[in-house]
């Protein structure tokens, strides 16, 4: 992975690691909102919300809108999509393993007698 | 397993692997299998079975798979890319062994010639639950820090192994 992409993912995952920030993103997924509107559902101060917004902005997950008074925040989809694609690659690696595991399970499941013998043998084995 | 349904062409499409990040230092992978959990547990604890499926994308083999599956017992896993020769490994100690429901082991990444973050000791908890003939395997990996977790996600089983992804379908069909 190139360094910039890696740094961007670091920022994305750091931003996503907090439940308040995830709730803010969920709210913005329904449409843009001002800082005050975003602070409303949470039992924390507006400055605290601003701090969360800063982290989200640095990760490029949100952007402040044009309206100078309200500065409504809106969602930026691209970094989230990149993070999702990255996790999908990790998932695909596991899925490749699990697909093979299914084959192994099907095979050993068809031979119950050998199953018992193998289990007994393994119990007494020392590999290291 | 119901052997009547074990034949080819009857395989049910399983729920695919789910990856979640439960905290900023953990990764959780969950997958269900249409098999009794005693069988699934075996496939996780018998080296000659594990060696056949824990391989990542095609092109990799697992020439070293040594496991002493008991509390305090050690294991060593090594993978090798059969085309370009790079290799890496995991090793660690089993902390909890409760057949057929739970395995806890430490995990130390050895970057070998593949590279990536060494990053200390992770704790891997694998639980096996069975319901209605379906066994769900949940693997929780606690890397101890966000930095190490993200490093692990970005390398090892992912980056170095993706070049031969286009062959995936072919190999899975073999």
Interface residues (C-beta under 8 A of the other chain):
Chain A: X1 X6 X9 X10 X13 X14 X16 X17 X86 X87 X89 X90 X91 X92 X93 X94 X95 X96 X97 X98 X99 X100 X101 X102 X103 X104 X105 X106 X108 X109 X110 X112 X115 X118 X119 X122 X126 X127 X128
Chain B: X1 X3 X6 X11 X14 X16 X17 X18 X19 X21 X23 X24 X27 X29 X31 X33 X34 X35 X36 X39 X40 X42 X43 X45 X46 X47 X49 X52 X53 X54 X55 X56 X57 X58 X66 X67 X68 X69 X73 X74 X75 X76 X146 X150 X153 X154 X155 X157 X158 X159 X161 X162 X165 X168 X172
